[in-house]
Amino acid sequence: MFAALSKTRETAKLRAMTDEDVVRERVRRIGRVTLATLLGLLGLWIAAAFLPALVWAVVIAVAIDPLRQRAVARWPGPRARTWLAAIGTTALALLVLIPLILCIAEAAREAREVTTWVTLARTHGLPVPGWVAHLPIGSHMLTQWWQENLTTPEAASLQLQHWRDGAWVARTRLIGTNVLHRAVIFGFTLLTLFFLLRDRDPILAQCRAASDRMLGAAGERIALLAALSIRGTIDGLVLVGIGEGAVMAVVYLVLGVPHPLLFGAVTAIAAMIPFGAAVMFALAAFLLLAKSAVAGAIAVVVIGLVVVAIADHFIRPILIGGATRLPFLWVLIGILGGVETFGLLGLFVGPATMAVLIMLWRDFVGEPVAKADAQ
């Protein structure tokens, strides 16, 4: 009704205007749109380095929004919202930093053993390990290479020297720069998340007004589907990761991997990243090889590959696509294509994009779409 009244007023206004006024008004509109477009592109160019931080903050805010809403309902008020935003941001920071600090501390402790190993290699060389002879494939070639390159002190020193050349130093500097960049992005993610959690209601109202003006009623449906897809992705990552970790912990325990429960917990965390679990069970297989348990190492790799294939290609897409009625094929394309294009962030951007595209396609062909439940 209001839209029709506004349109009628605009039509009457245009009729009262002269041709010269109409042309002038159109030129002004074109100028405003052009200026807004140029300023928008300039803003994106300036903030390009921090766009991943902004997107990560939005993804996390959408994922924990139900929890935030329950907390705000229990502790209302602007001051409480500020404290809740600070607590949520701090909890996320600790969730990321504590495991990272523990890993760094463990690596520092292991550095002494590495130093001792390097000194021993330079002084006496490295004899061929016993597990090499038990390898089903490539045992002879690996033994020959080891004897030529690591058995004598001279050969071992030459191999270790390659790790200290200029190329390796350049790689180390590149890694350090990359780590520093990611630390800055992480800091801006936390800062953005704090403001999104604190000012969630006015930001959401502005986004709804903008989407209604540009897209009409479809704008809110698009946002709802994207939010459901992000939450479904979070559920798929966490639940599937815990399941993979539990299964592999049992496998580690049965096959004699050192510290099976710790390995299982780390595998559960790594499984939340595509192909991350493969790194962990490959490391477990290497430890079994070092103990000359070749059969156990092969079993860990085979079982791990089966578990990862089932979880990543069947269970996870079902969990992610269930909330948005997204077909299995498009969930899989969204996950894998998103990761290949955007990295880890593509885990969320890919399925959300596919969900919106499928919704628009269903609207275009006239297929009735059931209203999604936001809860």
C-alpha positions as CSV (number, residue, x, y, z in Angstrom):
1,M,0.0,0.0,0.0
2,F,2.7,2.4,1.0
3,A,4.8,1.4,-2.0
4,A,1.8,2.1,-4.3
5,L,1.2,5.5,-2.7
6,S,4.8,6.5,-3.0
7,K,4.8,5.4,-6.7
8,T,1.7,7.5,-7.3
9,R,3.3,10.6,-5.7
10,E,6.4,10.1,-7.8
11,T,4.4,9.8,-11.0
12,A,2.5,13.0,-10.2
13,K,5.7,14.8,-9.4
14,L,7.2,13.7,-12.7
15,R,4.1,14.9,-14.7
16,A,4.4,18.3,-13.0
17,M,8.0,18.7,-14.0
18,T,9.0,20.1,-17.4
19,D,11.1,18.1,-19.8
20,E,14.2,20.1,-18.8
21,D,13.6,19.2,-15.1
22,V,13.1,15.5,-15.9
23,V,16.4,15.5,-17.8
24,R,18.1,17.3,-14.9
25,E,16.7,14.9,-12.3
26,R,17.9,11.9,-14.4
27,V,21.4,13.3,-14.7
28,R,21.5,13.9,-11.0
29,R,20.4,10.3,-10.3
30,I,23.0,9.0,-12.7
31,G,25.6,11.2,-11.0
32,R,24.6,9.9,-7.5
33,V,24.7,6.3,-8.6
34,T,28.0,6.7,-10.4
35,L,29.5,8.5,-7.4
36,A,28.2,5.9,-5.0
37,T,29.6,3.1,-7.2
38,L,33.0,4.7,-7.5
39,L,33.2,5.3,-3.7
40,G,32.1,1.8,-3.0
41,L,34.8,0.4,-5.3
42,L,37.4,2.7,-3.8
43,G,36.4,1.5,-0.3
44,L,36.7,-2.1,-1.3
45,W,40.1,-1.5,-2.8
46,I,41.3,0.3,0.4
47,A,39.9,-2.5,2.7
48,A,40.9,-5.4,0.4
49,A,43.6,-6.6,2.7
50,F,41.1,-6.8,5.6
51,L,38.1,-8.2,3.8
52,P,39.0,-11.8,5.0
53,A,38.9,-10.5,8.6
54,L,35.5,-8.9,8.0
55,V,34.0,-12.0,6.4
56,W,35.4,-14.2,9.2
57,A,33.8,-12.0,11.8
58,V,30.5,-12.1,10.0
59,V,30.6,-15.9,9.7
60,I,31.4,-16.3,13.4
61,A,28.8,-13.8,14.4
62,V,26.1,-15.6,12.4
63,A,27.2,-19.0,13.8
64,I,27.0,-17.9,17.4
65,D,24.0,-15.6,17.0
66,P,21.4,-18.0,18.7
67,L,23.7,-18.3,21.7
68,R,24.1,-14.5,21.8
69,Q,20.4,-14.0,21.6
70,R,19.8,-16.3,24.6
71,A,22.5,-14.5,26.6
72,V,21.0,-11.1,25.8
73,A,17.5,-12.3,26.8
74,R,18.9,-13.3,30.1
75,W,21.0,-10.2,30.7
76,P,19.4,-7.3,28.9
77,G,20.6,-3.8,28.6
78,P,23.3,-2.0,26.6
79,R,26.0,-2.4,29.3
80,A,25.3,-6.1,29.5
81,R,25.6,-6.4,25.7
82,T,29.0,-4.8,25.8
83,W,30.2,-7.2,28.4
84,L,28.7,-10.2,26.6
85,A,30.5,-9.1,23.4
86,A,33.8,-8.8,25.2
87,I,33.3,-12.2,26.8
88,G,32.4,-13.8,23.5
89,T,35.4,-12.3,21.7
90,T,37.8,-13.2,24.5
91,A,36.5,-16.8,24.6
92,L,37.1,-17.1,20.9
93,A,40.6,-15.7,21.2
94,L,41.4,-18.2,24.0
95,L,39.9,-21.1,22.0
96,V,42.4,-20.3,19.2
97,L,45.4,-19.2,21.2
98,I,45.6,-21.8,23.9
99,P,46.0,-24.8,21.6
100,L,48.5,-22.7,19.5
101,I,50.6,-21.8,22.6
102,L,50.6,-25.5,23.7
103,C,51.8,-26.6,20.3
104,I,54.5,-23.9,20.3
105,A,55.6,-25.0,23.7
106,E,55.7,-28.6,22.7
107,A,57.7,-27.7,19.6
108,A,60.2,-25.8,21.7
109,R,60.7,-28.9,23.9
110,E,61.2,-31.1,20.9
111,A,63.7,-28.6,19.4
112,R,66.4,-30.0,21.9
113,E,66.0,-33.5,20.5
114,V,66.2,-32.1,16.9
115,T,69.5,-30.3,17.9
116,T,70.9,-33.5,19.4
117,W,69.9,-35.4,16.2
118,V,71.6,-32.9,13.9
119,T,74.8,-33.0,16.0
120,L,74.8,-36.8,16.0
121,A,74.2,-36.8,12.2
122,R,77.2,-34.5,11.6
123,T,79.5,-36.4,14.0
124,H,78.7,-40.1,13.3
125,G,76.1,-40.1,10.4
126,L,72.7,-41.7,10.6
127,P,72.4,-45.5,10.2
128,V,69.5,-46.9,8.2
129,P,66.5,-47.4,10.5
130,G,65.2,-50.9,11.0
131,W,61.7,-50.1,9.7
132,V,63.0,-49.3,6.2
133,A,63.8,-53.0,5.6
134,H,60.2,-53.9,6.4
135,L,58.6,-51.6,3.9
136,P,56.6,-53.5,1.3
137,I,57.5,-51.1,-1.5
138,G,60.6,-49.1,-2.1
139,S,62.7,-50.6,0.7
140,H,65.8,-51.2,-1.5
141,M,65.7,-47.8,-3.1
142,L,65.2,-46.0,0.2
143,T,68.0,-48.0,1.8
144,Q,70.4,-47.2,-1.1
145,W,69.5,-43.5,-0.9
146,W,70.0,-43.4,2.9
147,Q,73.4,-45.1,2.7
148,E,74.5,-42.6,0.0
149,N,73.2,-39.5,1.7
150,L,72.9,-39.9,5.4
151,T,75.0,-42.9,6.6
152,T,78.4,-41.1,6.7
153,P,79.1,-37.9,8.6
154,E,80.2,-36.1,5.4
155,A,77.1,-37.1,3.4
156,A,74.8,-36.2,6.3
157,S,76.5,-32.8,6.8
158,L,76.1,-32.1,3.0
159,Q,72.4,-32.9,3.2
160,L,71.9,-30.7,6.3
161,Q,73.7,-27.9,4.6
162,H,70.9,-27.7,2.0
163,W,68.6,-26.7,4.8
164,R,70.8,-23.7,5.5
165,D,71.2,-22.3,2.1
166,G,69.8,-19.0,0.9
167,A,66.6,-20.5,-0.6
168,W,65.7,-22.0,2.8
169,V,66.4,-18.7,4.6
170,A,64.2,-16.9,2.1
171,R,61.4,-19.5,2.7
172,T,61.7,-19.0,6.4
173,R,61.4,-15.2,6.0
174,L,58.4,-15.7,3.8
175,I,56.8,-18.0,6.4
176,G,57.5,-15.4,9.1
177,T,55.9,-12.7,7.0
178,N,52.8,-14.9,6.3
179,V,52.4,-15.7,10.0
180,L,52.6,-12.0,10.9
181,H,50.0,-11.1,8.3
182,R,47.6,-13.8,9.6
183,A,48.1,-12.6,13.1
184,V,47.1,-9.1,12.1
185,I,44.0,-10.5,10.2
186,F,43.1,-12.5,13.4
187,G,43.4,-9.4,15.5
188,F,41.1,-7.4,13.1
189,T,38.7,-10.4,13.1
190,L,38.4,-10.3,16.9
191,L,37.9,-6.5,16.8
192,T,35.2,-6.7,14.1
193,L,33.5,-9.5,15.9
194,F,33.3,-7.5,19.1
195,F,31.4,-4.7,17.4
196,L,29.2,-7.1,15.5
197,L,28.1,-8.8,18.7
198,R,27.7,-5.5,20.6
199,D,25.8,-3.6,17.9
200,R,24.0,-6.6,16.3
201,D,20.5,-5.1,16.4
202,P,21.2,-1.7,14.7
203,I,23.5,-3.3,12.1
204,L,20.8,-5.9,11.3
205,A,18.1,-3.3,11.0
206,Q,20.3,-1.3,8.5
207,C,21.0,-4.4,6.5
208,R,17.3,-5.3,6.4
209,A,16.4,-1.8,5.2
210,A,19.1,-1.9,2.5
211,S,18.1,-5.3,1.3
212,D,14.4,-4.4,1.2
213,R,15.2,-1.3,-0.8
214,M,17.4,-3.2,-3.3
215,L,15.9,-6.7,-3.4
216,G,12.5,-6.4,-1.8
217,A,11.1,-9.4,0.1
218,A,13.6,-11.7,-1.4
219,G,16.5,-10.0,0.4
220,E,15.5,-11.3,3.8
221,R,15.1,-14.8,2.5
222,I,18.5,-14.7,0.9
223,A,20.1,-13.6,4.2
224,L,18.2,-16.3,6.1
225,L,19.4,-19.0,3.7
226,A,22.9,-17.8,3.9
227,A,22.7,-17.8,7.8
228,L,21.2,-21.3,7.8
229,S,24.0,-22.5,5.5
230,I,26.7,-21.1,7.7
231,R,25.2,-22.6,10.8
232,G,24.8,-25.9,9.0
233,T,28.4,-25.8,8.0
234,I,29.5,-25.2,11.6
235,D,27.4,-28.1,12.7
236,G,28.9,-30.3,10.0
237,L,32.5,-29.3,10.8
238,V,32.2,-29.8,14.5
239,L,30.1,-33.0,14.6
240,V,32.0,-34.7,11.8
241,G,35.3,-33.6,13.3
242,I,34.4,-35.1,16.7
243,G,33.2,-38.3,15.0
244,E,36.4,-38.7,12.9
245,G,38.5,-38.1,16.0
246,A,36.6,-40.7,18.1
247,V,36.9,-43.3,15.4
248,M,40.6,-42.7,14.7
249,A,41.3,-42.6,18.5
250,V,40.0,-46.2,18.7
251,V,42.1,-47.1,15.7
252,Y,45.2,-45.6,17.2
253,L,44.6,-47.4,20.5
254,V,44.1,-50.8,18.8
255,L,47.2,-50.4,16.5
256,G,49.5,-49.2,19.2
257,V,50.0,-45.5,18.2
258,P,51.7,-43.6,21.0
259,H,49.4,-41.3,23.0
260,P,46.2,-42.5,21.2
261,L,43.8,-40.3,23.1
262,L,45.9,-37.2,22.5
263,F,46.2,-38.1,18.8
264,G,42.5,-38.7,18.6
265,A,41.8,-35.2,20.1
266,V,44.1,-33.5,17.7
267,T,42.7,-35.5,14.8
268,A,39.2,-34.3,15.8
269,I,40.4,-30.6,15.7
270,A,42.3,-31.2,12.4
271,A,39.2,-32.9,10.9
272,M,37.3,-29.7,11.0
273,I,39.6,-28.5,8.2
274,P,39.3,-30.4,4.9
275,F,41.9,-33.1,4.6
276,G,43.3,-32.0,8.0
277,A,42.7,-35.4,9.5
278,A,44.8,-37.0,6.7
279,V,47.8,-35.1,8.1
280,M,47.3,-36.6,11.6
281,F,46.8,-40.2,10.6
282,A,49.8,-39.9,8.2
283,L,51.9,-38.7,11.2
284,A,50.5,-41.6,13.2
285,A,51.5,-44.0,10.4
286,F,55.0,-42.5,10.4
287,L,55.4,-43.1,14.1
288,L,54.3,-46.8,13.6
289,L,56.9,-47.1,10.8
290,A,59.5,-45.8,13.2
291,K,58.6,-48.7,15.5
292,S,58.9,-51.1,12.5
293,A,55.1,-51.7,12.7
294,V,54.6,-51.6,8.9
295,A,51.3,-53.5,8.9
296,G,49.9,-51.1,11.6
297,A,51.0,-48.1,9.6
298,I,49.3,-49.4,6.4
299,A,46.1,-50.1,8.4
300,V,46.1,-46.6,9.9
301,V,46.4,-45.0,6.4
302,V,43.8,-47.3,4.8
303,I,41.2,-46.9,7.6
304,G,41.9,-43.2,7.8
305,L,41.3,-42.7,4.1
306,V,38.0,-44.6,4.3
307,V,36.8,-42.6,7.3
308,V,37.8,-39.2,5.7
309,A,36.2,-40.2,2.4
310,I,32.9,-41.2,4.1
311,A,32.8,-38.2,6.4
312,D,33.9,-35.4,4.0
313,H,32.0,-36.6,0.9
314,F,28.7,-38.0,2.4
315,I,28.0,-37.2,6.1
316,R,29.3,-33.6,6.1
317,P,27.3,-32.5,2.9
318,I,24.1,-34.0,4.3
319,L,24.5,-32.1,7.6
320,I,25.3,-28.8,5.7
321,G,22.6,-29.2,3.0
322,G,19.8,-30.4,5.3
323,A,18.9,-27.0,6.7
324,T,18.8,-25.3,3.3
325,R,17.3,-28.1,1.2
326,L,20.5,-27.9,-0.9
327,P,21.1,-31.0,-3.1
328,F,24.0,-33.2,-2.2
329,L,25.9,-32.4,-5.4
330,W,25.8,-28.7,-4.9
331,V,26.8,-29.0,-1.3
332,L,29.9,-30.9,-2.4
333,I,30.7,-28.4,-5.1
334,G,30.2,-25.6,-2.7
335,I,32.6,-27.1,-0.1
336,L,35.3,-28.2,-2.4
337,G,35.1,-25.3,-4.9
338,G,34.9,-22.8,-2.0
339,V,38.0,-24.2,-0.3
340,E,39.9,-24.2,-3.6
341,T,38.9,-20.6,-4.4
342,F,38.9,-18.9,-1.0
343,G,40.8,-21.3,1.2
344,L,39.4,-22.2,4.6
345,L,36.9,-19.3,4.4
346,G,35.4,-21.0,1.4
347,L,34.0,-23.7,3.7
348,F,31.3,-21.2,4.6
349,V,31.2,-18.9,1.5
350,G,30.9,-21.8,-0.9
351,P,27.8,-23.6,0.6
352,A,26.1,-20.2,1.4
353,T,26.6,-19.0,-2.2
354,M,25.2,-22.3,-3.6
355,A,22.2,-22.1,-1.3
356,V,21.3,-18.6,-2.5
357,L,21.8,-19.6,-6.2
358,I,19.5,-22.6,-5.8
359,M,16.9,-20.5,-4.1
360,L,17.0,-18.0,-6.9
361,W,16.8,-20.8,-9.5
362,R,13.7,-22.3,-7.7
363,D,12.0,-18.9,-7.7
364,F,12.8,-18.4,-11.4
365,V,11.4,-21.7,-12.5
366,G,8.4,-21.3,-10.2
367,E,9.2,-24.2,-7.8
368,P,7.5,-23.6,-4.4
369,V,10.1,-23.2,-1.7
370,A,9.2,-24.1,1.9
371,K,9.9,-21.4,4.4
372,A,13.0,-22.2,6.3
373,D,12.9,-22.1,10.1
374,A,15.4,-19.6,11.4
375,Q,15.8,-21.3,14.7
